[in-house]
Amino acid sequence: MLKKLLKKFGTVLYVQIWEKKIKVTNISTGEVLEEKALVAIRTQGGKKAIEAVGNDASLITDKNITVFEPFVHKRLLLSNFTIAEILLQHEFNLLLKKERAIFQPRVIIHPMEKIDGGLGQIEIRAFRELAIGAGARDVKVHQGVELSILNFDYEALPDDYDL
């Protein structure tokens, strides 16, 4: 009962991922964030700290800062899980702080590249765990055409993960 009630509340975020960019749409408000898929990490005295994320990371020129692209790999779309999680957390926080969301969002992850022949079970699980680690309470991985936010129904999306 409580689970059904929770499903009716909360934000749904639609996350589209390319190698070089990420686009996150808040289905409820229609607000869209589209940024470069970059995370800049400063290494100083053996410690690491996030310096900038998204478009801001592309402006970094300091030699002590490394800019990572978590979705660039020659075979897969997800190359650095930890950095990708930092990027998703950043995007979720930017969209949700305006709403003062009480519940964690439900998320649709939609890989937009490197999906010829479909995603394998390992890739689907990695994308699910990526979104959960970034703050999602429920995740669906979508393969196929771009979804429209008009008449959007999260529950109607197929659950693409079979054990």
C-alpha positions in Angstrom: 0.0 0.0 0.0 2.7 2.5 1.0 4.8 1.5 -2.0 1.8 2.3 -4.4 1.3 5.6 -2.6 5.0 6.6 -3.0 4.8 5.8 -6.7 2.2 8.5 -7.2 4.4 11.1 -5.5 7.8 12.4 -6.3 9.7 13.6 -9.3 10.5 11.6 -12.4 13.7 12.5 -14.1 14.5 11.5 -17.7 18.3 11.1 -18.2 19.7 10.9 -21.7 23.4 10.1 -22.0 25.7 10.6 -24.9 29.5 10.3 -24.7 30.1 14.1 -24.5 26.9 15.4 -22.9 24.1 14.6 -20.5 20.5 15.9 -20.6 18.2 15.6 -17.6 14.5 16.5 -17.9 12.2 16.9 -14.9 9.0 15.4 -16.3 6.8 17.3 -13.9 8.1 20.7 -14.6 9.5 20.3 -18.1 12.8 21.9 -16.8 15.8 20.6 -18.8 19.5 20.7 -17.9 21.9 19.9 -20.7 25.6 19.9 -19.9 28.9 18.6 -21.0 29.6 15.2 -19.4 32.7 16.4 -17.5 33.9 16.3 -13.9 37.1 18.1 -12.8 39.0 16.7 -9.9 41.8 18.5 -8.0 44.6 16.4 -6.6 46.6 18.2 -3.9 48.7 16.7 -1.1 47.4 13.2 -2.0 43.8 14.3 -1.5 41.2 14.6 -4.2 38.3 17.1 -4.4 35.7 17.9 -6.9 36.5 21.2 -8.5 33.8 21.6 -11.1 31.1 19.6 -12.9 29.4 19.8 -16.3 30.0 22.9 -18.4 32.0 24.5 -15.6 34.6 21.7 -15.8 35.3 22.6 -19.5 36.8 25.9 -18.4 39.5 24.3 -16.1 43.1 24.9 -17.1 45.0 24.2 -13.9 47.6 21.5 -14.1 46.6 20.1 -10.7 43.1 19.4 -11.9 42.2 16.4 -14.1 39.0 16.6 -16.2 37.3 13.3 -16.6 34.8 12.2 -19.3 32.8 9.3 -17.6 31.0 8.2 -20.8 33.9 8.1 -23.3 35.2 4.6 -24.0 35.8 2.8 -27.3 33.4 0.0 -26.6 30.9 1.1 -23.9 29.0 4.2 -23.0 29.9 4.0 -19.3 33.6 4.1 -18.7 34.1 5.5 -15.2 31.3 4.6 -12.8 32.4 6.8 -9.9 32.9 9.9 -12.0 29.6 9.3 -13.7 27.8 9.0 -10.4 29.3 12.4 -9.3 28.0 13.9 -12.5 24.5 12.5 -12.1 24.3 13.6 -8.4 25.2 17.1 -9.5 22.5 17.2 -12.2 19.9 15.7 -9.8 20.7 18.2 -7.1 20.4 21.1 -9.5 17.0 20.1 -10.7 15.6 19.0 -7.4 16.7 21.8 -5.1 14.3 24.1 -6.8 11.4 21.8 -6.0 12.5 21.0 -2.4 11.7 17.4 -3.2 10.7 15.2 -0.2 11.0 11.9 -2.0 14.0 10.7 -4.0 13.2 10.8 -7.7 12.3 8.0 -10.0 14.7 7.9 -12.9 14.7 6.8 -16.5 18.2 6.3 -17.9 18.3 6.4 -21.7 21.7 5.6 -23.3 21.7 7.4 -26.6 24.9 6.0 -28.1 26.8 2.7 -28.3 23.6 0.6 -28.0 23.8 -1.4 -31.3 22.3 -4.8 -30.7 20.8 -3.6 -27.4 22.4 -3.4 -23.9 23.6 -6.4 -22.1 22.4 -7.3 -18.6 25.7 -6.0 -17.1 25.3 -2.6 -18.8 21.6 -2.3 -17.7 22.6 -3.2 -14.1 25.5 -0.7 -14.2 23.2 2.1 -15.4 20.6 1.2 -12.7 23.1 1.2 -9.9 24.6 4.4 -11.2 21.2 6.2 -10.9 20.5 4.7 -7.4 24.0 5.8 -6.2 23.2 9.3 -7.5 20.0 9.4 -5.4 17.2 7.7 -7.4 14.7 5.5 -5.5 13.6 3.6 -8.6 15.2 3.3 -12.0 14.2 2.1 -15.4 16.7 1.8 -18.3 15.1 2.7 -21.6 16.3 1.4 -25.0 14.7 2.8 -28.1 13.3 6.0 -29.4 13.5 9.2 -27.4 10.6 9.6 -25.0 8.2 12.5 -25.1 7.4 14.3 -21.9 3.8 14.8 -23.1 1.5 12.1 -21.8 4.5 10.5 -20.0 3.7 7.4 -17.9 6.6 6.0 -15.9 4.6 2.9 -14.9 3.9 2.1 -18.5 7.6 1.8 -19.3 8.7 -1.9 -19.5 11.0 -3.1 -16.8 14.0 -4.1 -19.0 15.9 -6.1 -16.3 15.4 -9.8 -15.9 17.2 -11.9 -13.4 
